[in-house]
Amino acid sequence: MQSRTPAARATGRPRSAAADAAILAATREALVELGWSKLTLGDVATRAGVAKTTLYRRWAGKNELVVDAVAELFDELRLPDRGSLAGDIEGVVLQFAAILVRPEARSGLMAVIAESTRDDALRERIRASIVDRQKRLVLEGRCRAQARGELPPEPDPATTSRAVDLIFDVVAGAVVHRVLVSAEPADEEWARGFTRLLLLGLRGAAEPAP
């Protein structure tokens, strides 16, 4: 099913940031208690204390609302400064895995990804709201590692952009698969092994850890 096309917003009172925050928080609460399949806009409106029409003025439908509610969880991610590129990667991987095991993230993300296989607009919303926004972590990590002398500078913006995309795909793909597909713990030992593989490649990862 394709997402309903959002109606053009009429001029008038501006959106309330407090209402938006309440709606997204209520959506996450409903995901925990009901799961994606039983979540309804009416239930979210009741929990948030707003009219159902308020939700439809802001979101095209349930899937778009869930994407934005889950996106806020990933916006909590921060790149820790552990003194080395390896330490920084391990830290953010552990944070990412901790978010993915939360029921509202697990239920919401898996559902909208499944729905997006039939909905190009929803897939683009996921990319813009979650994927592209979190690439900031890769850029920050690379800049920090370059300042430490751990990575060489890359003066070509096109090369940097391709590298950031690839690094994000590798890290996010591995953690999502580990936590949501394999349903295995992404603990410190796993994060350490994954980081070693990422930084050293297959040959380096096969060597005993120091």
C-alpha positions in Angstrom: 0.0 0.0 0.0 1.2 3.5 -0.8 1.3 6.2 1.8 -1.5 8.7 1.7 -0.3 12.0 0.1 -0.1 14.6 2.8 -2.4 17.5 2.3 -0.9 20.9 1.9 -0.8 22.7 5.3 -3.1 25.6 5.5 -1.8 28.9 6.9 -2.7 29.6 10.4 -1.5 28.7 13.8 2.1 27.2 13.8 2.7 23.7 14.8 3.2 23.2 18.5 6.5 21.6 19.4 5.0 20.4 22.7 2.2 18.7 20.8 4.6 17.0 18.5 6.7 15.8 21.4 3.7 14.4 23.2 2.5 12.6 20.1 5.8 11.0 19.4 6.2 10.0 23.0 2.7 8.5 23.0 3.5 6.6 19.8 6.5 5.0 21.4 4.4 4.1 24.5 1.8 2.5 22.3 4.5 0.5 20.4 5.7 -0.9 23.8 2.2 -1.8 25.0 0.5 -2.8 21.7 3.1 -3.3 19.1 2.9 -1.9 15.6 0.0 -4.0 14.3 -2.4 -2.9 17.0 -1.3 0.7 17.2 -3.9 3.2 15.9 -3.9 6.9 15.4 -6.9 7.2 17.6 -5.1 5.5 20.5 -2.1 7.7 20.0 -4.2 10.8 20.0 -5.9 9.8 23.3 -2.6 9.1 24.9 -1.1 12.4 23.7 -4.3 14.4 24.7 -4.8 15.8 21.2 -7.5 15.5 18.5 -7.1 12.7 15.9 -7.2 15.4 13.2 -4.1 16.9 14.8 -2.2 13.8 13.9 -3.4 13.8 10.3 -2.4 17.4 9.8 1.2 16.4 10.8 1.6 12.8 9.4 0.2 11.1 6.4 -0.5 7.9 8.3 0.6 5.4 10.9 3.8 4.4 9.2 5.1 7.9 8.8 4.3 8.6 12.5 6.1 5.5 13.6 9.2 6.4 11.5 9.4 9.8 13.2 8.9 8.4 16.7 11.6 5.8 16.2 13.9 8.4 14.6 13.9 10.4 17.8 15.4 7.3 19.6 18.3 7.2 17.2 18.9 11.0 17.6 19.9 10.1 21.2 23.1 8.4 19.8 26.3 10.2 20.7 29.8 9.4 19.6 31.8 8.9 22.8 35.4 10.0 23.0 37.3 7.0 24.3 40.7 8.2 23.1 41.0 6.0 20.0 39.1 5.2 16.8 38.5 1.6 17.9 37.2 2.7 21.3 34.9 5.3 19.7 33.4 2.7 17.3 32.9 0.2 20.1 31.1 2.8 22.2 28.7 3.9 19.5 28.0 0.3 18.5 27.0 -0.6 22.0 24.7 2.5 22.2 23.1 1.6 18.9 22.5 -2.0 20.0 21.0 -0.8 23.3 18.5 1.3 21.3 17.6 -1.6 19.0 16.7 -3.9 21.8 14.1 -1.5 23.2 10.6 -2.8 22.3 9.5 0.4 20.7 12.5 0.5 18.4 12.4 -3.2 17.6 8.7 -3.3 16.9 8.5 0.1 15.0 11.6 -0.3 12.9 11.0 -3.8 11.7 7.4 -3.0 10.8 8.1 0.2 8.8 11.0 -1.5 7.0 8.7 -4.3 6.0 6.0 -1.8 4.9 8.6 0.2 2.9 9.2 -2.7 0.5 5.9 -1.7 -1.1 6.0 2.0 -0.5 8.8 4.1 -2.1 7.8 7.3 -0.3 8.0 5.5 3.1 11.4 4.1 2.2 12.6 7.6 1.4 11.2 8.9 4.7 13.2 6.2 6.6 16.3 7.1 4.7 15.9 10.8 5.4 14.7 10.6 9.0 16.9 7.8 10.3 19.7 6.8 7.9 20.9 10.1 6.6 20.6 11.8 10.0 22.8 9.3 11.7 25.6 9.5 9.2 26.7 12.5 11.2 28.3 9.9 13.6 30.5 8.6 10.9 31.6 12.1 9.8 32.3 13.0 13.4 34.3 9.9 14.1 36.4 10.3 10.9 37.2 13.9 11.7 38.2 13.0 15.2 40.4 10.1 14.0 42.0 12.4 11.4 42.7 15.0 14.1 44.4 12.3 16.2 46.5 11.1 13.2 44.7 7.7 13.1 43.3 8.3 9.6 44.7 10.3 6.7 42.8 13.3 5.5 40.7 13.0 2.3 40.5 16.3 0.5 38.1 15.0 -2.2 34.5 15.5 -1.0 33.2 12.9 -3.3 35.5 10.3 -1.9 34.6 11.3 1.6 30.9 11.0 0.9 31.3 7.5 -0.6 33.4 6.4 2.3 30.9 7.7 4.8 28.0 5.8 3.1 30.0 2.6 3.0 31.1 2.8 6.6 27.6 3.5 7.8 26.1 0.6 5.8 28.7 -1.8 7.2 28.2 -0.7 10.8 24.5 -0.3 10.8 23.9 -3.4 8.7 26.0 -5.6 11.1 24.4 -4.3 14.3 20.8 -4.5 12.9 21.4 -8.0 11.7 23.0 -9.1 14.9 20.2 -7.7 17.2 17.1 -7.8 15.1 17.6 -10.7 12.7 19.9 -13.1 14.5 18.5 -12.0 17.9 21.9 -12.4 19.4 23.5 -10.0 22.0 25.7 -7.2 20.7 27.7 -7.1 23.9 31.2 -5.7 24.5 33.0 -8.8 23.3 31.0 -8.8 20.1 31.5 -5.0 19.6 35.3 -5.5 20.1 35.5 -8.3 17.6 33.4 -6.4 15.1 35.5 -3.3 15.4 38.7 -5.3 14.9 37.2 -6.8 11.7 36.1 -3.3 10.5 39.5 -1.7 11.1 41.9 -4.6 10.2 40.0 -6.6 7.7 39.7 -10.4 7.5 43.4 -11.1 7.8 43.8 -8.8 10.8 40.7 -10.1 12.5 42.0 -13.7 12.3 45.1 -12.8 14.3 44.9 -13.1 18.1 43.7 -10.0 19.8 46.4 -8.1 21.8 
